[in-house]
Amino acid sequence: MFRKVKPHLQNEFDLIARHFHRPTPQTRLGPGDDCALLSPAPGMELAATSDLLVSGVHFLPDADPGNLGWKALAVNLSDLAAMGAKARWALLALSLPAADENWLAAFSAGFHACARQFGVDLAGGDTTRGPLVLCVTALGEVPVGQALRRDGAQAGDDLWLSGHPGLAALGLRHLQGEIVLPEPLCRLCLQRLHAPVPRLSLGEMLRPLAHAAIDISDGLMADAGHLAEHSGRTAEIFLHRLPRLPQGVERAVALEALLCGGDDYELAFTASARQRSTLAQIAAQLDIPLWRIGRMCADATPPAAQLIDSEGKIVPMEKQGYDHFHALPSLA
Amino acid sequence: MFRKVKPHLQNEFDLIARHFHRPTPQTRLGPGDDCALLSPAPGMELAATSDLLVSGVHFLPDADPGNLGWKALAVNLSDLAAMGAKARWALLALSLPAADENWLAAFSAGFHACARQFGVDLAGGDTTRGPLVLCVTALGEVPVGQALRRDGAQAGDDLWLSGHPGLAALGLRHLQGEIVLPEPLCRLCLQRLHAPVPRLSLGEMLRPLAHAAIDISDGLMADAGHLAEHSGRTAEIFLHRLPRLPQGVERAVALEALLCGGDDYELAFTASARQRSTLAQIAAQLDIPLWRIGRMCADATPPAAQLIDSEGKIVPMEKQGYDHFHALPSLA
């Protein structure tokens, strides 16, 4: 029980070590010992997050291993981005049905490509035999007391959104045969689905500007609702201020994807109206669209996100993201 | 894909939150945000480890959830102990086939009992629906540059072992019907199997004394071999210096459990002969047996652990722990 496969064991483990061990220049002690040793810089605190990804639940068993490697790390880095943290280290715990060299080569290439792009050391982990399951723990740094939390939104704040959430959800529906996307939209949507880009630079630049932030993993309405709830506010989201919907797909479908799709890992955040020009500069500098989609209102019961139409009326929403414990198929 | 179940979602998630959320006095920001925020004390570096535990591979699907909760954390804390680190924080990523209140109550009680006993905050994590899989990440602190590594053993060092490794392996064989243990040995062995005690106090006290350390998770011969290999030495283990074998079980069975069983999570470490009296005091103070079982020899090819009999001859060993990628049953 609870046995670990140590990378220095022979046979398949040499294979695993060969694919996963890379230089770890910002880690005092990398893979191979009982623990990794990490030294956060003075004055920094650590942001830590962990996600479990199960084959057949979170991804298809035949998912492209390169995409899977990238995305497994990227979704965790998105949590660091939402705190305004600088990404530094990751641990990867992996259960594999077999040590398939081609699969390992592609998976580790995807993982390391993401790690390299965002300056992350793969500092340690665990490999064992079993069904395909992975757990990534990401660790980042943020100056003490300066992290972007969910609970800091103030009444009167603007509510902002980065990028074009919804494209990944459209890509998934296309793959599932529910809709047919035209090119080049299709390729763009699949790229967002398979290789989301965590908004780490944006998160770090928002740190002194934003009052609260969250990454969109459950869907815009759901996650804006989480932010509002944690802050004890109501988030009013204006229909006419939402990002332009993509051409070539039915408007209702695109709108639902934008409001309820979470797989793009964009950021939602709030800031004082005084920051509008600075935020416009940041958007230009990073070449990331930033949309001022709404505002935070004073305390409300219950606090939540509300969609408002051009006449100022609340648009009824049936589905604000998914309660995944209900929505996902059981493997049992 | 890659969806997280946020603890503030309704229904089953309230249940999960109720069972897992506890005060986190040493954590700047606990569960509920995108990341946990942790502040290592000045002058400390962070020891980090992650273990993935899969139902049917690392534990039986009907494993007692209280034991499982304890052990899932304990085995990770053992990795911190082996580095001489003080345990501080844990993240728990959990995939569950259903939100069974009784199971959750027992699992979380076991997990929190272990966390409380060793001063650990459950700082964050992830819950999702799927087959029963858990991944614990444990984080501890150690003064910069003072961690106990595997690669520090010096020629002439004594090789030490804590406790009575092998009891857990005997307990497992009893449960599997391969042997029949008499009472009270049986109860003791099952306790070691189900509720191993990570040697955190010992690890911290060894920090200024030991040159290298490892926890016994793969078996004494295998893990002493890992330590020797990392240090570029040979570990000579003297048969006549091993801990006394338990009464009531065949000698060969008990010896194999001692040499190859890893589930007790005891520590093996090396120290200069000058530390013998101090180590005897520590053993008395902590009430943990410390056995001086061997010594580290100068460079050897290949570096490994060797068992030496009373005439000074090498005892041939077929099995030095398990290569678990081969030994464990596949679920595929």
HADDOCK unambig.tbl for C-alpha pairs under 7 A between the chains (distance, minus, plus):
assign (segid A and resid 1 and name CA) (segid B and resid 58 and name CA) 4.43 0.50 0.50
assign (segid A and resid 1 and name CA) (segid B and resid 59 and name CA) 5.66 0.50 0.50
assign (segid A and resid 2 and name CA) (segid B and resid 53 and name CA) 6.39 0.50 0.50
assign (segid A and resid 2 and name CA) (segid B and resid 58 and name CA) 4.89 0.50 0.50
assign (segid A and resid 3 and name CA) (segid B and resid 58 and name CA) 6.95 0.50 0.50
assign (segid A and resid 3 and name CA) (segid B and resid 217 and name CA) 6.39 0.50 0.50
assign (segid A and resid 3 and name CA) (segid B and resid 218 and name CA) 6.55 0.50 0.50
assign (segid A and resid 5 and name CA) (segid B and resid 324 and name CA) 6.19 0.50 0.50
assign (segid A and resid 5 and name CA) (segid B and resid 325 and name CA) 7.00 0.50 0.50
assign (segid A and resid 9 and name CA) (segid B and resid 323 and name CA) 6.82 0.50 0.50
assign (segid A and resid 33 and name CA) (segid B and resid 149 and name CA) 6.69 0.50 0.50
assign (segid A and resid 33 and name CA) (segid B and resid 150 and name CA) 6.25 0.50 0.50
assign (segid A and resid 34 and name CA) (segid B and resid 79 and name CA) 5.09 0.50 0.50
assign (segid A and resid 34 and name CA) (segid B and resid 82 and name CA) 6.61 0.50 0.50
assign (segid A and resid 34 and name CA) (segid B and resid 83 and name CA) 6.79 0.50 0.50
assign (segid A and resid 34 and name CA) (segid B and resid 214 and name CA) 6.77 0.50 0.50
assign (segid A and resid 35 and name CA) (segid B and resid 47 and name CA) 5.59 0.50 0.50
assign (segid A and resid 35 and name CA) (segid B and resid 48 and name CA) 5.18 0.50 0.50
assign (segid A and resid 35 and name CA) (segid B and resid 49 and name CA) 4.92 0.50 0.50
assign (segid A and resid 35 and name CA) (segid B and resid 79 and name CA) 6.20 0.50 0.50
assign (segid A and resid 35 and name CA) (segid B and resid 80 and name CA) 6.65 0.50 0.50
assign (segid A and resid 35 and name CA) (segid B and resid 83 and name CA) 6.94 0.50 0.50
assign (segid A and resid 36 and name CA) (segid B and resid 47 and name CA) 5.53 0.50 0.50
assign (segid A and resid 36 and name CA) (segid B and resid 48 and name CA) 5.15 0.50 0.50
assign (segid A and resid 36 and name CA) (segid B and resid 49 and name CA) 6.48 0.50 0.50
assign (segid A and resid 37 and name CA) (segid B and resid 45 and name CA) 6.67 0.50 0.50
assign (segid A and resid 37 and name CA) (segid B and resid 46 and name CA) 5.50 0.50 0.50
assign (segid A and resid 37 and name CA) (segid B and resid 47 and name CA) 4.67 0.50 0.50
assign (segid A and resid 37 and name CA) (segid B and resid 48 and name CA) 6.46 0.50 0.50
assign (segid A and resid 38 and name CA) (segid B and resid 45 and name CA) 5.77 0.50 0.50
assign (segid A and resid 38 and name CA) (segid B and resid 46 and name CA) 4.97 0.50 0.50
assign (segid A and resid 38 and name CA) (segid B and resid 47 and name CA) 6.46 0.50 0.50
assign (segid A and resid 39 and name CA) (segid B and resid 45 and name CA) 4.72 0.50 0.50
assign (segid A and resid 39 and name CA) (segid B and resid 46 and name CA) 6.08 0.50 0.50
assign (segid A and resid 45 and name CA) (segid B and resid 37 and name CA) 6.67 0.50 0.50
assign (segid A and resid 45 and name CA) (segid B and resid 38 and name CA) 5.78 0.50 0.50
assign (segid A and resid 45 and name CA) (segid B and resid 39 and name CA) 4.72 0.50 0.50
assign (segid A and resid 46 and name CA) (segid B and resid 37 and name CA) 5.52 0.50 0.50
assign (segid A and resid 46 and name CA) (segid B and resid 38 and name CA) 4.99 0.50 0.50
assign (segid A and resid 46 and name CA) (segid B and resid 39 and name CA) 6.10 0.50 0.50
assign (segid A and resid 47 and name CA) (segid B and resid 35 and name CA) 5.60 0.50 0.50
assign (segid A and resid 47 and name CA) (segid B and resid 36 and name CA) 5.54 0.50 0.50
assign (segid A and resid 47 and name CA) (segid B and resid 37 and name CA) 4.66 0.50 0.50
assign (segid A and resid 47 and name CA) (segid B and resid 38 and name CA) 6.46 0.50 0.50
assign (segid A and resid 48 and name CA) (segid B and resid 35 and name CA) 5.19 0.50 0.50
assign (segid A and resid 48 and name CA) (segid B and resid 36 and name CA) 5.16 0.50 0.50
assign (segid A and resid 48 and name CA) (segid B and resid 37 and name CA) 6.46 0.50 0.50
assign (segid A and resid 49 and name CA) (segid B and resid 35 and name CA) 4.92 0.50 0.50
assign (segid A and resid 49 and name CA) (segid B and resid 36 and name CA) 6.49 0.50 0.50
assign (segid A and resid 49 and name CA) (segid B and resid 125 and name CA) 6.56 0.50 0.50
assign (segid A and resid 50 and name CA) (segid B and resid 91 and name CA) 6.75 0.50 0.50
assign (segid A and resid 50 and name CA) (segid B and resid 93 and name CA) 6.35 0.50 0.50
assign (segid A and resid 50 and name CA) (segid B and resid 125 and name CA) 5.58 0.50 0.50
assign (segid A and resid 50 and name CA) (segid B and resid 126 and name CA) 6.46 0.50 0.50
assign (segid A and resid 51 and name CA) (segid B and resid 93 and name CA) 6.14 0.50 0.50
assign (segid A and resid 51 and name CA) (segid B and resid 126 and name CA) 5.74 0.50 0.50
assign (segid A and resid 52 and name CA) (segid B and resid 93 and name CA) 5.75 0.50 0.50
assign (segid A and resid 52 and name CA) (segid B and resid 94 and name CA) 6.95 0.50 0.50
assign (segid A and resid 52 and name CA) (segid B and resid 126 and name CA) 6.92 0.50 0.50
assign (segid A and resid 53 and name CA) (segid B and resid 2 and name CA) 6.43 0.50 0.50
assign (segid A and resid 57 and name CA) (segid B and resid 130 and name CA) 6.27 0.50 0.50
assign (segid A and resid 58 and name CA) (segid B and resid 1 and name CA) 4.40 0.50 0.50
assign (segid A and resid 58 and name CA) (segid B and resid 2 and name CA) 4.88 0.50 0.50
assign (segid A and resid 58 and name CA) (segid B and resid 3 and name CA) 6.90 0.50 0.50
assign (segid A and resid 59 and name CA) (segid B and resid 1 and name CA) 5.57 0.50 0.50
assign (segid A and resid 79 and name CA) (segid B and resid 34 and name CA) 5.09 0.50 0.50
assign (segid A and resid 79 and name CA) (segid B and resid 35 and name CA) 6.20 0.50 0.50
assign (segid A and resid 80 and name CA) (segid B and resid 35 and name CA) 6.65 0.50 0.50
assign (segid A and resid 82 and name CA) (segid B and resid 34 and name CA) 6.61 0.50 0.50
assign (segid A and resid 83 and name CA) (segid B and resid 34 and name CA) 6.79 0.50 0.50
assign (segid A and resid 83 and name CA) (segid B and resid 35 and name CA) 6.94 0.50 0.50
assign (segid A and resid 91 and name CA) (segid B and resid 50 and name CA) 6.75 0.50 0.50
assign (segid A and resid 93 and name CA) (segid B and resid 50 and name CA) 6.34 0.50 0.50
assign (segid A and resid 93 and name CA) (segid B and resid 51 and name CA) 6.16 0.50 0.50
assign (segid A and resid 93 and name CA) (segid B and resid 52 and name CA) 5.77 0.50 0.50
assign (segid A and resid 94 and name CA) (segid B and resid 52 and name CA) 6.96 0.50 0.50
assign (segid A and resid 97 and name CA) (segid B and resid 330 and name CA) 6.70 0.50 0.50
assign (segid A and resid 97 and name CA) (segid B and resid 332 and name CA) 6.20 0.50 0.50
assign (segid A and resid 125 and name CA) (segid B and resid 49 and name CA) 6.57 0.50 0.50
assign (segid A and resid 125 and name CA) (segid B and resid 50 and name CA) 5.59 0.50 0.50
assign (segid A and resid 126 and name CA) (segid B and resid 50 and name CA) 6.44 0.50 0.50
assign (segid A and resid 126 and name CA) (segid B and resid 51 and name CA) 5.75 0.50 0.50
assign (segid A and resid 126 and name CA) (segid B and resid 52 and name CA) 6.94 0.50 0.50
assign (segid A and resid 128 and name CA) (segid B and resid 325 and name CA) 6.53 0.50 0.50
assign (segid A and resid 129 and name CA) (segid B and resid 325 and name CA) 5.37 0.50 0.50
assign (segid A and resid 130 and name CA) (segid B and resid 57 and name CA) 6.24 0.50 0.50
assign (segid A and resid 130 and name CA) (segid B and resid 330 and name CA) 6.00 0.50 0.50
assign (segid A and resid 130 and name CA) (segid B and resid 331 and name CA) 5.92 0.50 0.50
assign (segid A and resid 131 and name CA) (segid B and resid 331 and name CA) 6.24 0.50 0.50
assign (segid A and resid 131 and name CA) (segid B and resid 332 and name CA) 6.40 0.50 0.50
assign (segid A and resid 135 and name CA) (segid B and resid 135 and name CA) 6.60 0.50 0.50
assign (segid A and resid 149 and name CA) (segid B and resid 33 and name CA) 6.68 0.50 0.50
assign (segid A and resid 150 and name CA) (segid B and resid 33 and name CA) 6.25 0.50 0.50
assign (segid A and resid 214 and name CA) (segid B and resid 34 and name CA) 6.76 0.50 0.50
assign (segid A and resid 217 and name CA) (segid B and resid 3 and name CA) 6.44 0.50 0.50
assign (segid A and resid 218 and name CA) (segid B and resid 3 and name CA) 6.57 0.50 0.50
assign (segid A and resid 323 and name CA) (segid B and resid 9 and name CA) 6.84 0.50 0.50
assign (segid A and resid 324 and name CA) (segid B and resid 5 and name CA) 6.15 0.50 0.50
assign (segid A and resid 325 and name CA) (segid B and resid 128 and name CA) 6.55 0.50 0.50
assign (segid A and resid 325 and name CA) (segid B and resid 129 and name CA) 5.37 0.50 0.50
assign (segid A and resid 330 and name CA) (segid B and resid 97 and name CA) 6.50 0.50 0.50
assign (segid A and resid 330 and name CA) (segid B and resid 130 and name CA) 6.01 0.50 0.50
assign (segid A and resid 331 and name CA) (segid B and resid 130 and name CA) 5.91 0.50 0.50
assign (segid A and resid 331 and name CA) (segid B and resid 131 and name CA) 6.18 0.50 0.50
assign (segid A and resid 332 and name CA) (segid B and resid 97 and name CA) 6.14 0.50 0.50
assign (segid A and resid 332 and name CA) (segid B and resid 131 and name CA) 6.36 0.50 0.50
